[in-house]
Amino acid sequence: MRKKPMTKEEKIAKTMIDLVNDYTIDLDMVGIYLAQQTSPLLYNRIDTVIDSARYHLEAEHDRQNHNPLF
């Protein structure tokens, strides 16, 4: 069976996951370099990605802990 091709967004998410999963990288320093080298627009776009991930993670948590009796 063929798998559906990954979307551009899925490929980017996978790349981001692989980069952040490298425990030899100091994420604080990455944040400092991002702040020094990016525009406010780029920072806001990164913030939007994080907000979206947080929202969907919390929504999934709420669905798993939903008890229809209460």
ChimeraX attribute file (.defattr): number of C-alpha atoms within 10 A of each C-alpha:
attribute: neighborCount
match mode: 1-to-1
recipient: residues
	/A:1	3
	/A:2	4
	/A:3	5
	/A:4	6
	/A:5	8
	/A:6	10
	/A:7	9
	/A:8	9
	/A:9	9
	/A:10	11
	/A:11	12
	/A:12	12
	/A:13	13
	/A:14	12
	/A:15	12
	/A:16	11
	/A:17	11
	/A:18	10
	/A:19	11
	/A:20	13
	/A:21	10
	/A:22	10
	/A:23	8
	/A:24	7
	/A:25	11
	/A:26	10
	/A:27	12
	/A:28	9
	/A:29	10
	/A:30	12
	/A:31	11
	/A:32	10
	/A:33	11
	/A:34	13
	/A:35	13
	/A:36	9
	/A:37	11
	/A:38	10
	/A:39	10
	/A:40	10
	/A:41	9
	/A:42	13
	/A:43	13
	/A:44	11
	/A:45	11
	/A:46	11
	/A:47	12
	/A:48	12
	/A:49	11
	/A:50	11
	/A:51	12
	/A:52	11
	/A:53	12
	/A:54	12
	/A:55	11
	/A:56	11
	/A:57	12
	/A:58	12
	/A:59	12
	/A:60	12
	/A:61	11
	/A:62	11
	/A:63	10
	/A:64	9
	/A:65	9
	/A:66	10
	/A:67	8
	/A:68	5
	/A:69	4
	/A:70	4
